[in-house]
Amino acid sequence: MARRKVQLSQDQKQKNAEILARLEAERRRLIEETRALQQQTKRKPGRKRKRHASDEEE
């Protein structure tokens, strides 16, 4: 069965554009928050990484 091409009304197109804009804004906000959290983690004083067993042998 062939698919029919769907025709959206101007109102539907406008609503879709608003939803997509909101999703993109949310995506950008989440990216910024993630970067901020990563920067905070890097700056914590006294944060030391565990040494591997192979490093201790040397």
JOZI-V182892 format. One record per residue. N is the residue number from 0. RES is the residue in one letter. SS is DSSP state (alpha for helix, beta for strand, coil for the rest). NEAR is the number of other ideal C-beta (glycine too) atoms within 8 Angstrom. D_LAST is the distance of its C-alpha to the last C-alpha in Angstrom with 2 decimals. Layout:
N;RES;SS;NEAR;D_LAST, N;RES;SS;NEAR;D_LAST
//
This chain:
0;M;coil;2;69.25, 1;A;coil;3;68.79, 2;R;coil;4;67.18, 3;R;coil;4;69.30, 4;K;coil;4;67.95, 5;V;coil;4;67.75, 6;Q;coil;4;69.51, 7;L;coil;7;68.23, 8;S;coil;6;70.62, 9;Q;alpha;6;69.95, 10;D;alpha;6;69.31, 11;Q;alpha;8;66.70, 12;K;alpha;9;65.02, 13;Q;alpha;8;64.95, 14;K;alpha;8;63.45, 15;N;alpha;9;60.76, 16;A;alpha;8;59.91, 17;E;alpha;8;59.68, 18;I;alpha;8;57.40, 19;L;alpha;8;55.11, 20;A;alpha;8;55.02, 21;R;alpha;8;54.12, 22;L;alpha;8;51.30, 23;E;alpha;8;49.91, 24;A;alpha;8;50.11, 25;E;alpha;8;48.32, 26;R;alpha;8;45.58, 27;R;alpha;8;45.12, 28;R;alpha;8;45.09, 29;L;alpha;8;42.40, 30;I;alpha;8;40.22, 31;E;alpha;8;40.67, 32;E;alpha;8;39.89, 33;T;alpha;8;36.70, 34;R;alpha;8;35.57, 35;A;alpha;8;36.47, 36;L;alpha;8;34.46, 37;Q;alpha;8;31.39, 38;Q;alpha;8;31.82, 39;Q;alpha;8;32.19, 40;T;alpha;8;28.97, 41;K;alpha;6;27.06, 42;R;alpha;6;28.70, 43;K;coil;7;27.99, 44;P;coil;4;26.48, 45;G;coil;4;23.52, 46;R;coil;6;22.54, 47;K;coil;4;18.78, 48;R;coil;4;17.10, 49;K;coil;4;15.24, 50;R;coil;6;11.51, 51;H;coil;6;10.81, 52;A;alpha;6;9.37, 53;S;alpha;6;7.12, 54;D;alpha;7;5.75, 55;E;alpha;7;5.57, 56;E;alpha;5;3.80, 57;E;coil;4;0.00
//
